[in-house]
């Protein structure tokens, strides 16, 4: 007869003190990293806070020396009222929203198609063409301003929505980012769909795009933000105030000579407000997109 030893085995103290699932250990390194991140966040927020405070001052207080966070004459919304009264804010905001949305749709569509072709198709000159796409990333956009303007002038697209939109839909960096992502999609999924009779376009539409939803969302957000913030090209191609975008239109609001610090800060905050709201709603997708695309390093 076998006798089973039921003596209680003493569990080492280290095992008993094992961390529970989800429990975080705050060591010296982690505390130092959090402190550095908090310091960086405060450093980034200080100029933003200064812009808000300055926009709420009178022009006399905003231009007074020495500079101060306080407003001796009290805080006021006079700068915002002047900008809203003298500028056509609703029309400019609509123009920015319309052009940014169209630019985003066209850019994401064309970049996804080009990236899929470079990732999956084997055609003559593929390597050289992809090399040209990558090389074009390093070309400064300012170099193309004059050729693009003459091209739009020849096509009678100056002071038109299409003249504003079309030169901004070419984003080689987005083609590169999407190709990297498409390369990671298992080819076996497409082979199985091809066996079932699906053609290349259907595979792209029903398999590749649904699997690429996170990266497509990230690319769309980046393109939209870039189009909304673009000042140089809209400033050059548009002279009609009814077609101006918000960043360009706000720069036409001048009620007096000299530098108007409070009004300039109010204009900057009004132009940035839609993007801040966009970030608050889509901050998870933006942060995930930065990690996915490699903008923040991998």
N, C-alpha and C positions, 0 to 999 in steps of 0.2 A: 504493500500500500504506500502510495506516494504522499508525502506530507508537504503541503504547500506553505511556504513561509510567508506569513501575512504581515511581517514586520514592516512598519511604515518607513519608507525610505525618505531620508531628509533631503529636501530640495535645496540646492545651494542658494545662498542669499542673492547672488547675482541674477539667477534665473527668476527668483520670486520678484525681483525688482525690475523685471523686463518691462519695456514700454508697451503700453496698450496700443492697439491699432489706431492710427490717426494722431497719436500723441506726439508732439514736437519737442525736441530737445533744443533749448536755447543756449548754445555754447558761446564762448567768447567770440569766435569767428562770425557766427550768425548775428550776434548783437552788433558787432562792428559793421557788418554789411548793412543791417537795417539802419544804423545811425548814419552811414554814408548816403544811403538812399533818401532818408529824411532830409539831410542837408542839401542834397541835389534838388529835391522837390521844392524846398523853401527857396533855393537860389533861382529856380525856374519861375516860381510864383511871385517873387518880389517885383519884377518888371510888370507883370500883369496887374498886380495890386496897385502899383504906382500909376499905371495907365487909367485904372478905374478912378482912383482918387483925383488925378489931374483932370479927368473929364467932368468931374462933379464940382470943380472949382470955377470961380469967375475968371475971366481972362486976366484981370489985374492980379489975382492971387496966383494963377498958374505961371505968370511971367515974372513974379516978384523974386528978388534975391535977398538973402540966401534961400535956396529951395527948402521946402518943408512939407511934411505930410499933412499938416494942419492947414485949414482955410480960415484966415482971420475974419473974412466977411461971410463965412458960412458956406455950406455946400448947396449947390443948385443944379437943376437940370437945364440950365439956359443953353449950354453948348449943344445938347441933344435936340432941344427945341429949334435952335437955329438951323441945324443940319436937316432936320425933318421938314422944316418950313421952306428952305431954299432949294432942297434937292428933290428929285423925283424918285424917291426911294422905292415905292412899290414897282414901278416900271423897271428900274435897274435890277431889283431883286428878281423879278420875273425873267428878265433877260439872262441873268446869271444862272438861274435854275434851269431854264430851257436849254441854253447852250451847253451847260455842264452835263445835263442828263443825256442829250443827244451825243455829245462827245464820248461819254462813258459807254453808251450802248454800242456805238460804232467801233470804238477802240477795243472793247472786250470781245466783240464778235470777230473782227478781223484778226486780232492777236491770237485768239483761240484757234481759228482756222489755220493760220500760219504756223503756230506752234505745233499743232497736231500733224501738219504736213511734214515739218522737220523731224518730228519724233517718230512717225510711223511709215511715211512713204519713202521710197527709194527712187529718186529721179535724177536725171543728168544735171550736174552742176549744183547738187544739193549742198555739198561741203563749202564751195565758194560762196554760194548765196547766203548760207548761214553765217559764214565769216563776215560778210558785208553787213549783215544785220547786227552782229555783235560789235563790229568796228564802229558802226554809226552811233552807238551809245555814247562814245567819248566825244562826239562832235557837239560843241556848245550850241544851244538853240539860237543864240544871238547871231551866229554866223549866217544863218539861213533867213534872217529877217528881210533883207533887201531882195534876194531872189524870190522869196514867197510873196512879197508885196507886189513886185512886177508881174508875177504870175497871176495873182488875184486881179490886178489891174487889167491884164490882157483878157481875162475871163469875165470882166465887168462884175466882179464880186466884192468890190470895195463898198463899204457901208451896207453890207448884207449879212444875214445870219450865216449863210453858207461860207462866206469869206472869213467869218470869225471861227467857224467850226472846223472846216476841212483841214487846215494846216495843223490842227491840234490833235488829230486822230491817229497820228503815227507815233507809236511808243515802242521802239525796239526792245527796251528793257522788259516790258511786259511779255513780249514774245519769248524772250530768254527765260523768264520766270515760269511761264506756263509750260514751256518745253521741258524744263527740269521736272515739273510735276507730272506731266504726261509720261515721261520716261519711267516713272516709278509705278505706273498702273500695269498690273500683270497682263502680258500679251495673250495669256491663255483665255481670258475673258472675251477678247475680241475673236480669237480663233473659234471658240464655241459658238458665238453669235454668227460667224461666217458660215459655219457648218449648217446652222439652221436657216441659211438663206439670206441673212441680213447683208445689205451692201455697206460700203464704207461710210456714206453719209448717215445711214440709220445707226450704225455702230457709234459714230461720233455723237449723235443726238441723244440716243437712249442709254448708252453705257458710259462713255467718256465724260460727258458734261455732268450727269448726276453725280458721278464719283468725284468730280472736280469742283463741286459747289463751294467748299470752303475757300479754295484758292481763287476762284472766280469772284467771290464776294470781296475778298481782300483786294484783288486787282481793281475791281470796280470802285471801291472806296478810295484807293490811292489816286486813280485817274480823276475821279470826281473832285477830290480836294485840289489836285493840281490844276484842273480846269477852272475851278472857282477862284483860286488865288492868282491865276495868271493875269498879269497887268500889262506887260510890254506889248504883246501882240494885239490884244483888244484896243490898247491905247493908240496903236499905229493904224490899224485897219478901219476903225470906227470913228467917224466925225459927227454923225447924227446923234444928238443927245437921247433920242428915243430908242436907240439901239445899244446904248452903252451898258456895260456890265456894272455891277455894284462897285468893285474896286476902282474902276475908271471914273464912273459917274461921281463918286464921292469926292474925287480930287478936283472936280469942277466947282465944288461948293466953296466959295470964298466971299465972305461978307465984308472984309476990310483988308487993308494993306498990312504987311508985316506978318510975323509968325503968330499963329493963334494956337497956342499949345492945347488949351482945353478942347477946342473944336477939332483939332487934328486927332486927339486921343479919342474923342467921341466917334469920329468917322472910322477910325481903326477898329474900335470895339463893335460898331454896327456892322462892319464888313466881316468881322470874325465871328459874330454871334451865331450865324447859321452853322458854321463848321463846329463850333463848340457844342451846339445842340446835337449835331450829327454824331460827334464823338461820344456824347453822353448816352445816346441810344445804341450806338454800335461799337462801344469801346471793346467789348469782348472779341468781336470779329476783327477789329483793327489790330489788337494786340496779338491775336492768333495769326493774323495775316503777316505781321512783322516776323513772327517766329517761323512761319511756314515758308515765306518767300526768301528769307535769308537777309532781310534788311537789318535785322538786329544781330546777325551773326549766327553761326550754327556750331 
